[in-house]
Amino acid sequence: MTETTRLFFDSLLIQNPVFMTFVGALMVTVLPPSARRSFTPAARYGVVFFFSMLTGGVFSLAVGELIAPVVYISVALIAIVLLRLWGELRRDWLGMPAMVLAAAPLVGLQVMVAGQGEFSLVVASAGGYALGFFAAFLIIGGIREASRMTEARDLFKTNPVILFSMALIALALAGFLFW
């Protein structure tokens, strides 16, 4: 990628906290059904995300910056097809296919991993992102299930409550930044 293209994609996806947080949180908010039924899908997503980040990161380092966006999009499409074959991403959310929800995080995470520039760092960051996604998927499934089991009114059992819970978790974890 040229410097201008990288700046454009970084500003659009990675360095744009509103968009990146929204897209990543949206997928984790919408897809987990409950804590009991989230482990297998979370494992599938985690494995596919890990290998897509690893593949996209390594291939983009090998082919160079000019062809890297083609690698990211191709690997993301292959990952989406693989997830569909495993039975995931079949639902819709507000009329939008779940495949669309997965496309942006798959591409964005590959760009972030490839930015590490060295193979060992690519592997470490891909593993960290995949495990983080796995944990978030399980936690949000648990929050969704707990909110459904409460005696609160139905108004308090919706996605905004889950998003608020995610915001509280993010605030709690903000004190544990490792840099």
C-alpha positions as CSV (number, residue, x, y, z in Angstrom):
1,M,0.0,0.0,0.0
2,T,1.2,3.5,-0.7
3,E,1.4,5.9,2.2
4,T,-1.7,7.8,1.0
5,T,-3.7,4.6,0.7
6,R,-2.6,3.4,4.2
7,L,-3.5,6.8,5.7
8,F,-6.9,6.6,4.0
9,F,-7.7,3.1,5.3
10,D,-6.2,3.9,8.8
11,S,-8.4,7.0,9.1
12,L,-11.4,5.1,7.8
13,L,-11.1,2.0,9.9
14,I,-8.3,1.6,12.5
15,Q,-7.7,5.1,13.7
16,N,-11.4,6.0,13.6
17,P,-12.5,5.0,17.1
18,V,-16.2,5.6,16.4
19,F,-16.4,3.4,13.3
20,M,-14.0,0.6,14.5
21,T,-15.6,0.3,18.0
22,F,-19.1,0.4,16.5
23,V,-18.4,-2.3,13.9
24,G,-16.5,-4.6,16.2
25,A,-19.0,-4.1,19.0
26,L,-21.9,-4.6,16.7
27,M,-20.9,-8.1,15.6
28,V,-20.3,-9.2,19.2
29,T,-23.5,-7.6,20.4
30,V,-25.8,-9.1,17.7
31,L,-24.5,-12.6,17.2
32,P,-24.1,-14.4,20.6
33,P,-27.4,-16.1,21.4
34,S,-26.8,-16.9,25.1
35,A,-24.0,-18.1,27.3
36,R,-24.8,-21.8,26.9
37,R,-25.0,-21.7,23.2
38,S,-22.1,-19.3,22.5
39,F,-19.1,-21.4,23.2
40,T,-19.0,-23.4,19.8
41,P,-19.8,-20.3,17.7
42,A,-17.2,-18.3,19.6
43,A,-14.6,-21.0,19.1
44,R,-15.4,-21.1,15.3
45,Y,-15.1,-17.3,15.0
46,G,-11.9,-17.2,17.1
47,V,-10.2,-19.9,15.0
48,V,-11.3,-18.3,11.7
49,F,-10.3,-14.8,12.9
50,F,-6.9,-16.1,14.0
51,F,-6.1,-17.9,10.8
52,S,-7.4,-15.0,8.6
53,M,-5.3,-12.5,10.5
54,L,-2.3,-14.7,10.3
55,T,-2.8,-15.5,6.6
56,G,-3.6,-11.9,5.7
57,G,-0.7,-10.5,7.8
58,V,1.9,-12.9,6.5
59,F,0.8,-12.6,2.8
60,S,0.5,-8.9,2.9
61,L,4.1,-8.7,4.3
62,A,5.2,-11.0,1.5
63,V,3.5,-9.4,-1.5
64,G,4.1,-5.8,-0.6
65,E,2.0,-2.7,0.2
66,L,0.5,-2.3,-3.3
67,I,-1.3,-5.6,-3.4
68,A,-2.0,-5.9,0.4
69,P,-5.6,-4.6,0.1
70,V,-6.4,-7.3,-2.4
71,V,-5.0,-9.9,0.1
72,Y,-7.1,-8.5,3.0
73,I,-10.3,-8.6,1.0
74,S,-9.6,-12.0,-0.4
75,V,-8.8,-13.5,2.9
76,A,-11.9,-11.9,4.5
77,L,-14.1,-13.3,1.8
78,I,-12.6,-16.8,2.2
79,A,-13.1,-16.5,6.0
80,I,-16.8,-15.5,5.5
81,V,-17.3,-18.5,3.2
82,L,-15.7,-20.8,5.8
83,L,-17.9,-19.5,8.6
84,R,-21.0,-19.9,6.4
85,L,-20.0,-23.5,5.7
86,W,-19.6,-24.1,9.5
87,G,-23.2,-22.8,9.9
88,E,-22.4,-19.3,11.2
89,L,-23.4,-15.9,9.7
90,R,-26.8,-17.2,8.5
91,R,-29.0,-14.7,10.4
92,D,-30.0,-11.2,9.5
93,W,-29.9,-8.1,11.8
94,L,-32.3,-5.4,10.9
95,G,-32.4,-6.7,7.3
96,M,-28.6,-6.7,7.0
97,P,-27.0,-10.1,6.5
98,A,-24.6,-11.1,9.3
99,M,-21.9,-11.6,6.7
100,V,-21.7,-7.9,6.3
101,L,-21.1,-7.5,10.0
102,A,-18.1,-9.8,9.8
103,A,-16.5,-8.2,6.8
104,A,-15.2,-5.0,8.4
105,P,-13.7,-6.6,11.5
106,L,-12.0,-9.3,9.3
107,V,-10.4,-6.7,7.1
108,G,-9.6,-4.3,9.8
109,L,-8.0,-6.8,12.1
110,Q,-5.8,-8.0,9.2
111,V,-4.6,-4.5,8.6
112,M,-3.8,-4.0,12.3
113,V,-1.9,-7.3,12.5
114,A,0.0,-6.7,9.3
115,G,1.1,-3.3,10.7
116,Q,3.2,-5.2,13.2
117,G,5.7,-5.8,10.4
118,E,7.4,-8.9,11.8
119,F,6.3,-12.5,11.7
120,S,6.5,-13.2,15.5
121,L,4.6,-10.0,16.2
122,V,1.9,-10.9,13.6
123,V,1.4,-14.3,15.3
124,A,1.3,-12.7,18.8
125,S,-1.2,-10.0,17.9
126,A,-3.4,-12.4,15.8
127,G,-3.6,-14.7,18.8
128,G,-4.4,-11.9,21.2
129,Y,-7.1,-10.5,19.0
130,A,-8.6,-13.9,18.4
131,L,-8.7,-14.8,22.1
132,G,-10.1,-11.3,22.9
133,F,-12.9,-11.8,20.4
134,F,-13.6,-15.3,21.8
135,A,-13.8,-13.9,25.3
136,A,-16.0,-11.0,24.3
137,F,-18.4,-13.3,22.4
138,L,-18.8,-15.5,25.5
139,I,-19.1,-12.5,27.9
140,I,-21.8,-10.8,25.8
141,G,-23.6,-14.1,25.4
142,G,-23.6,-14.4,29.2
143,I,-24.9,-10.8,29.6
144,R,-27.6,-11.4,27.1
145,E,-28.7,-14.5,28.9
146,A,-28.6,-12.9,32.3
147,S,-30.6,-9.9,31.1
148,R,-33.3,-12.2,29.7
149,M,-33.6,-14.2,33.0
150,T,-34.1,-11.1,35.2
151,E,-37.5,-10.0,36.4
152,A,-37.1,-6.6,34.8
153,R,-39.4,-5.3,32.2
154,D,-38.8,-6.3,28.6
155,L,-37.6,-2.7,27.9
156,F,-34.4,-3.6,29.9
157,K,-33.7,-6.8,28.0
158,T,-32.7,-5.2,24.7
159,N,-29.5,-4.6,22.8
160,P,-29.0,-1.1,24.3
161,V,-28.7,-2.7,27.7
162,I,-26.1,-5.0,26.3
163,L,-24.2,-2.1,24.8
164,F,-24.3,-0.3,28.1
165,S,-22.9,-3.4,29.8
166,M,-20.1,-3.5,27.2
167,A,-19.3,0.2,27.9
168,L,-19.0,-0.6,31.6
169,I,-16.7,-3.5,31.0
170,A,-14.6,-1.3,28.7
171,L,-14.3,1.3,31.4
172,A,-13.3,-1.3,33.9
173,L,-10.7,-2.7,31.6
174,A,-9.3,0.7,30.6
175,G,-7.3,0.7,33.8
176,F,-5.4,-2.4,32.6
177,L,-3.9,-1.0,29.4
178,F,-0.5,-2.7,28.8
179,W,1.4,0.2,27.2
